[in-house]
Amino acid sequence: MLTIREYARPQTMDEAMTLLKSNKKSQVLGGGMLMLKLGDKTIDLAVDLVDLGLDYIKPIENAVEIGAMATFRSIETDPYLKNCFSGMWSDAMKYIVGVQFRNLATLGATAYSKYAFSDPNTALLALDAELVMYGDRRMAFNEFLAKRKRRFDILEKIVIKNPETTKAAFDSIRRSKGDFAVINAAASVCDGQYRISVGIRPRVAKLATGAMAYLNENGLTPETAKTAAKMAADELDFATNLRASGEYRKAVAPALIERVLLKLL
Ligand SMILES: Cc1cc2nc3c(=O)[nH]c(=O)nc-3n(C[C@H](O)[C@H](O)[C@H](O)COP(=O)(O)OP(=O)(O)OC[C@H]3O[C@@H](n4cnc5c(N)ncnc54)[C@H](O)[C@@H]3O)c2cc1C
């Protein structure tokens, strides 16, 4: 059973941080969906970010800002995002559980929690997203994934550059629609610079830097896509969990990565 002893709805980021630090067993609340998955848990103080106005998707000069409380569904259906990144965001979100769930789950929670089973995190990594934490501290998502998190912190927004000039693609392999993916992959290209990320290996999403360097040097054709996909699968490590074995993931990875790369042509 989940027990929340106290519940707060701060009106400013400063108030949210003060509340969070006021109790060792406090926790930020995004959409609250992950609580569904937990067994017994007690939270002394739940700090709900719902009143902070962080549920936006805002084009700025050469970038788009996505507030931490923007839901999966708002990102999937946003008219501006549909015309950016080759419509990748819709593909990254559409198979996650169901619409009611996606109406609540937030991008900020997924990115901040570095969920290894995440679809959006693989997309964020391929797009070289930047996280903006409380106090305007900025960090590349790739760097954030490699770092230890602070005990008390709040992700405010995510910034993604070049929304209108970046081509991107996302795909996943699932045993059934609505289930967690067995593996996913995303790729992007902007100004001739390629990025490939592979998630649910089943570890947290990772860049295939060797394959990226190969494409930056040789460009993308159907032939180089095949070679780069094979290189990416060779350089990344895959392991076993209850959804699939490491061998299975490694075997299907080249086809999945090639598929996302071909969408960039
Ligand atoms: C049954 C089930 C199936 C799922 N399937 C998939 C799937 O197929 N693909 C996929 O990508 N995801 C999947 N998810 C994960 C889901 O999409 C969300 O990532 C998850 O529910 C968290 O989102 P939330 O907004 O509900 O976060 P919450 O439950 O509110 O928070 C999760 C954690 O993030 C912290 N947090 C929240 N917001 C912030 C913030 N702004 N700053 C700092 N910390 C914060 C919270 O303190 C908490 O520790 C699944 C989840 C469930 C329960």
The ligand as a Gaussian input file, in Angstrom:
#p B3LYP/6-31G(d) Opt

LIG

0 1
 C        2.528000      -0.210000     -15.798000
 C        3.516000       0.772000     -16.366000
 C        3.950000       0.614000     -17.677000
 C        4.868000       1.525000     -18.232000
 N        5.297000       1.345000     -19.524000
 C        6.190000       2.217000     -20.052000
 C        6.663000       2.069000     -21.395000
 O        6.318000       1.144000     -22.132000
 N        7.548000       2.997000     -21.870000
 C        7.974000       4.046000     -21.096000
 O        8.752000       4.862000     -21.582000
 N        7.550000       4.193000     -19.834000
 C        6.676000       3.310000     -19.290000
 N        6.269000       3.475000     -17.993000
 C        6.821000       4.594000     -17.188000
 C        5.951000       5.797000     -17.303000
 O        5.800000       6.124000     -18.622000
 C        6.466000       7.031000     -16.572000
 O        7.809000       7.227000     -16.836000
 C        6.299000       6.892000     -15.133000
 O        4.969000       6.579000     -14.862000
 C        6.727000       8.145000     -14.397000
 O        5.974000       9.280000     -14.811000
 P        5.113000      10.105000     -13.781000
 O        4.963000      11.490000     -14.318000
 O        3.868000       9.386000     -13.462000
 O        6.105000      10.160000     -12.533000
 P        5.927000      10.009000     -10.910000
 O        5.363000       8.671000     -10.639000
 O        5.138000      11.202000     -10.457000
 O        7.403000      10.169000     -10.496000
 C        8.375000       9.186000     -10.776000
 C        9.680000       9.587000     -10.079000
 O       10.201000      10.782000     -10.662000
 C       10.371000      11.807000      -9.665000
 N       10.018000      13.082000     -10.328000
 C        8.877000      13.349000     -11.008000
 N        8.949000      14.569000     -11.589000
 C       10.157000      15.096000     -11.236000
 C       10.824000      16.339000     -11.519000
 N       10.287000      17.273000     -12.313000
 N       12.037000      16.552000     -10.974000
 C       12.616000      15.610000     -10.175000
 N       12.037000      14.410000      -9.889000
 C       10.834000      14.154000     -10.418000
 C        9.426000      11.416000      -8.541000
 O        9.861000      11.931000      -7.304000
 C        9.500000       9.896000      -8.593000
 O       10.649000       9.443000      -7.920000
 C        5.360000       2.590000     -17.430000
 C        4.920000       2.738000     -16.102000
 C        4.004000       1.853000     -15.570000
 C        3.537000       2.064000     -14.151000

